[in-house]
Amino acid sequence: MKVKAGASMTWTKWIIATIGYMLSLLPYAIACIYYGSAEMHLDIFGVFFSVIPAYIILFWSLDEARKGTNEQIKALQKLTSEQISALKECTQRQIDSFSVQCQGIVSAIEQVIGAFGKMSEETRKRVEQEEKRLEILQKQTENNLRTMEREAQKNFEEKQRIAPRVFVRIAAEMWWFFFRHYQLYVYNSGGILNNMELTYFFSNASYKTVEQRRSIGSLNREQGSGAIDCGDVSAFSAYTAIQVSVSLRDRKDRLYVGSVTINKSYSDWVPISLEERPGE
């Protein structure tokens, strides 16, 4: 419908222009008849009817070309607008789709982060509980250790308090007014001792005498034994020392053993270092 309307308007313009051009001949003919010569009339007529139509046709073509260009521009603008609109719609759909995908990814990440957060919280609670348990256990262990230390110290002090302390002494003394014998003495400065057994023998760098055993029995604190006769001094002139060994028990029935070697010419008290034998 738009094409037919444009064609109708174009024919109308041509008809109007043709009629106007034909009607312009009438004034020209009248002017030529009344005012000019025949040659001038022909020149003017030639110019008028050759140049003027050419200008009319030229301007008419330009007008039509302008209109066609305007229509092409409008069509191109419409097409461009439609393409831009389609591109916008496509781009918007892509953006919406990408936005939905991003939302899904963000939601998944939030779920993962939430799960990690929950796990971290549970792990933190478990760690705190374990730390508290270890702290309680450590305190209990420290208390037990302190208790054991106190008990051990108490037992040690008790053992030291009741442990026997044995000293021995060898002396050359008169025996029956005419003889000199070696006499061995034992003294306890510590706790009560029981079941004391004493063994001794004389020795030098090369050999020793036969061991002699004596049973002392029990000694209270600050109590000594009677003299233990070891024999005539002249019988042991070849020996330089006497070795004494003891075996005894304290009042808690703990076993102690010890020994000492004494130069026979040394007559002072000599301590015997006692060693406990647990479980015997």
C-alpha positions as CSV (number, residue, x, y, z in Angstrom):
1,M,0.0,0.0,0.0
2,K,2.8,2.4,0.8
3,V,4.5,1.6,-2.6
4,K,1.3,2.4,-4.6
5,A,0.7,5.6,-2.7
6,G,4.3,6.7,-3.5
7,A,3.9,5.9,-7.2
8,S,0.6,7.8,-7.4
9,M,2.2,10.9,-5.8
10,T,5.1,10.7,-8.3
11,W,2.7,10.6,-11.3
12,T,0.8,13.5,-9.9
13,K,3.9,15.6,-9.6
14,W,4.9,14.8,-13.3
15,I,1.4,15.7,-14.5
16,I,1.5,19.0,-12.6
17,A,5.0,19.8,-13.9
18,T,4.0,19.0,-17.5
19,I,0.8,21.1,-17.4
20,G,2.8,24.0,-15.8
21,Y,5.4,23.8,-18.4
22,M,2.9,23.7,-21.3
23,L,1.0,26.6,-19.8
24,S,4.2,28.7,-19.6
25,L,4.3,28.6,-23.5
26,L,1.3,30.9,-23.7
27,P,2.9,33.9,-22.0
28,Y,6.0,33.3,-24.0
29,A,4.1,33.2,-27.3
30,I,2.3,36.4,-26.5
31,A,5.5,38.2,-25.5
32,C,7.2,37.1,-28.7
33,I,4.3,38.3,-30.9
34,Y,4.1,41.7,-29.3
35,Y,7.6,42.5,-28.3
36,G,10.4,40.7,-30.1
37,S,11.8,39.7,-33.6
38,A,11.5,36.3,-35.0
39,E,15.2,35.3,-34.5
40,M,15.3,36.4,-30.9
41,H,12.1,34.5,-30.4
42,L,13.7,31.4,-31.7
43,D,16.8,31.7,-29.6
44,I,14.8,32.4,-26.5
45,F,12.4,29.6,-27.3
46,G,15.4,27.2,-27.9
47,V,17.0,28.1,-24.6
48,F,13.7,28.1,-22.7
49,F,12.5,24.8,-24.0
50,S,15.9,23.0,-23.9
51,V,17.6,24.2,-20.8
52,I,14.6,24.8,-18.5
53,P,13.3,21.2,-18.9
54,A,16.8,19.9,-18.3
55,Y,17.0,21.8,-15.0
56,I,13.5,20.6,-14.1
57,I,14.5,17.0,-14.8
58,L,17.8,17.4,-12.9
59,F,16.2,18.9,-9.8
60,W,13.4,16.3,-10.1
61,S,16.0,13.5,-10.2
62,L,17.8,15.0,-7.2
63,D,14.6,15.2,-5.3
64,E,13.8,11.6,-6.1
65,A,17.3,10.5,-5.3
66,R,17.1,12.3,-1.9
67,K,13.8,10.7,-1.2
68,G,15.1,7.3,-2.1
69,T,18.2,7.9,0.0
70,N,16.0,8.9,2.9
71,E,13.9,5.8,2.5
72,Q,17.1,3.6,2.4
73,I,18.4,5.4,5.5
74,K,15.1,4.8,7.3
75,A,15.1,1.2,6.2
76,L,18.7,0.8,7.3
77,Q,17.9,2.5,10.6
78,K,14.9,0.2,11.1
79,L,17.0,-2.9,10.2
80,T,19.8,-1.7,12.5
81,S,17.4,-0.9,15.3
82,E,15.9,-4.4,14.9
83,Q,19.3,-6.0,14.9
84,I,20.3,-4.0,17.9
85,S,17.1,-5.0,19.7
86,A,17.6,-8.6,18.8
87,L,21.2,-8.4,20.0
88,K,20.1,-6.7,23.2
89,E,17.5,-9.5,23.8
90,C,20.1,-12.2,23.0
91,T,22.7,-10.5,25.2
92,Q,20.1,-10.1,28.0
93,R,19.2,-13.7,27.8
94,Q,22.9,-14.7,28.0
95,I,23.3,-12.3,30.9
96,D,20.3,-13.8,32.6
97,S,21.5,-17.3,32.0
98,F,25.0,-16.5,33.2
99,S,23.4,-14.8,36.3
100,V,21.4,-17.9,37.0
101,Q,24.5,-20.0,36.6
102,C,26.5,-17.7,38.9
103,Q,23.7,-17.8,41.5
104,G,23.9,-21.6,41.4
105,I,27.7,-21.5,41.7
106,V,27.5,-19.0,44.6
107,S,24.8,-21.1,46.3
108,A,27.0,-24.2,46.0
109,I,30.0,-22.3,47.3
110,E,27.9,-21.0,50.2
111,Q,26.8,-24.5,51.0
112,V,30.4,-25.7,50.8
113,I,31.6,-22.8,53.0
114,G,28.7,-23.5,55.4
115,A,29.7,-27.2,55.6
116,F,33.3,-26.2,56.2
117,G,32.2,-23.7,58.8
118,K,30.1,-26.4,60.5
119,M,33.0,-28.9,60.3
120,S,35.4,-26.2,61.6
121,E,33.1,-25.4,64.5
122,E,32.7,-29.1,65.4
123,T,36.4,-29.6,65.1
124,R,37.0,-26.6,67.3
125,K,34.6,-28.0,69.9
126,R,36.3,-31.4,69.8
127,V,39.7,-29.7,70.1
128,E,38.5,-27.7,73.1
129,Q,37.0,-30.8,74.7
130,E,40.2,-32.7,74.1
131,E,42.3,-29.8,75.5
132,K,40.1,-29.7,78.6
133,R,40.4,-33.5,79.0
134,L,44.1,-33.4,78.6
135,E,44.3,-30.5,81.0
136,I,42.3,-32.4,83.6
137,L,44.4,-35.5,82.9
138,Q,47.6,-33.5,83.3
139,K,46.4,-32.0,86.6
140,Q,45.5,-35.5,87.8
141,T,48.9,-36.8,86.7
142,E,50.6,-33.9,88.4
143,N,48.6,-34.6,91.6
144,N,49.4,-38.3,91.4
145,L,53.1,-37.5,90.8
146,R,53.1,-35.1,93.8
147,T,51.4,-37.7,95.9
148,M,53.8,-40.4,94.8
149,E,56.7,-38.0,95.5
150,R,55.3,-37.2,98.9
151,E,54.8,-40.9,99.6
152,A,58.3,-41.8,98.3
153,Q,59.8,-39.0,100.4
154,K,57.9,-40.1,103.4
155,N,58.9,-43.7,102.8
156,F,62.5,-42.6,102.3
157,E,62.5,-40.6,105.4
158,E,60.9,-43.5,107.3
159,K,63.4,-45.9,106.0
160,Q,66.3,-43.5,106.9
161,R,64.8,-43.1,110.3
162,I,64.5,-46.8,111.0
163,A,67.5,-48.0,108.9
164,P,70.3,-49.6,111.0
165,R,73.7,-48.0,110.9
166,V,76.5,-50.5,111.6
167,F,80.1,-49.8,112.7
168,V,82.8,-52.3,113.3
169,R,86.2,-52.1,115.1
170,I,89.1,-54.6,115.4
171,A,91.4,-54.4,118.5
172,A,94.3,-56.4,119.8
173,E,93.5,-57.0,123.5
174,M,94.7,-59.1,126.4
175,W,93.0,-62.5,126.7
176,W,93.3,-64.5,129.9
177,F,96.2,-62.3,131.2
178,F,98.8,-64.1,129.2
179,F,97.7,-63.9,125.6
180,R,96.8,-61.2,123.1
181,H,93.8,-61.8,120.8
182,Y,92.1,-59.9,118.1
183,Q,88.6,-58.8,119.3
184,L,85.9,-57.7,116.8
185,Y,83.2,-55.3,118.0
186,V,79.9,-54.3,116.3
187,Y,77.9,-51.2,117.1
188,N,74.4,-50.0,115.8
189,S,73.7,-46.3,115.9
190,G,70.5,-46.5,113.8
191,G,67.2,-48.3,114.0
192,I,66.6,-51.7,115.4
193,L,68.2,-54.5,113.4
194,N,67.3,-58.2,113.5
195,N,68.8,-61.5,112.4
196,M,72.2,-60.1,112.0
197,E,74.8,-62.5,110.5
198,L,78.5,-61.5,110.5
199,T,81.3,-63.1,108.4
200,Y,85.0,-62.2,108.6
201,F,88.4,-63.4,107.4
202,F,92.0,-62.1,107.5
203,S,93.8,-61.5,104.2
204,N,96.9,-60.1,102.5
205,A,97.9,-59.6,98.9
206,S,98.3,-63.3,98.2
207,Y,95.9,-65.4,100.3
208,K,93.3,-65.3,103.0
209,T,92.1,-67.3,106.0
210,V,89.0,-69.4,106.2
211,E,85.8,-67.4,106.6
212,Q,84.3,-67.4,110.1
213,R,80.6,-66.8,110.6
214,R,79.0,-65.4,113.8
215,S,75.3,-64.8,114.6
216,I,74.7,-61.4,116.3
217,G,70.9,-61.6,116.5
218,S,69.3,-58.2,117.3
219,L,70.7,-54.8,118.3
220,N,68.7,-51.8,119.4
221,R,69.5,-48.2,118.6
222,E,72.8,-47.1,120.1
223,Q,73.6,-50.7,121.2
224,G,76.8,-52.7,120.6
225,S,77.5,-56.3,120.5
226,G,79.9,-58.2,122.8
227,A,83.5,-58.9,121.8
228,I,83.9,-61.5,119.0
229,D,87.1,-63.3,119.6
230,C,89.0,-63.7,116.3
231,G,92.1,-65.6,117.7
232,D,95.7,-65.1,118.8
233,V,97.4,-62.1,117.4
234,S,100.6,-64.0,116.6
235,A,98.5,-66.4,114.4
236,F,97.6,-63.6,112.1
237,S,100.9,-61.8,111.9
238,A,101.2,-62.6,108.2
239,Y,97.9,-60.9,107.4
240,T,97.5,-57.2,107.0
241,A,93.7,-56.7,106.9
242,I,90.4,-58.2,108.0
243,Q,87.3,-58.1,105.8
244,V,83.9,-58.0,107.6
245,S,80.5,-58.7,105.9
246,V,77.1,-58.4,107.5
247,S,73.6,-59.4,106.6
248,L,70.6,-58.0,108.6
249,R,67.0,-56.9,108.6
250,D,65.3,-53.8,109.9
251,R,62.1,-53.8,111.9
252,K,60.1,-53.8,108.6
253,D,61.9,-57.0,107.7
254,R,63.8,-55.3,104.8
255,L,67.1,-57.0,104.0
256,Y,70.4,-55.1,104.1
257,V,73.9,-56.3,103.3
258,G,77.3,-54.7,103.4
259,S,81.0,-55.3,103.8
260,V,84.2,-53.4,104.6
261,T,87.9,-54.1,104.7
262,I,89.9,-52.8,107.7
263,N,93.6,-52.6,108.2
264,K,94.2,-54.7,111.3
265,S,96.4,-52.1,112.9
266,Y,93.5,-49.5,112.7
267,S,91.6,-49.6,115.9
268,D,88.9,-46.9,115.4
269,W,85.2,-47.5,114.4
270,V,84.7,-48.0,110.7
271,P,81.2,-47.7,109.1
272,I,79.8,-50.5,106.9
273,S,77.9,-49.2,103.9
274,L,74.6,-51.1,103.8
275,E,72.7,-51.8,100.7
276,E,69.0,-52.7,100.6
277,R,68.0,-55.9,98.8
278,P,64.3,-55.4,97.9
279,G,62.1,-58.4,97.7
280,E,64.5,-60.7,99.5
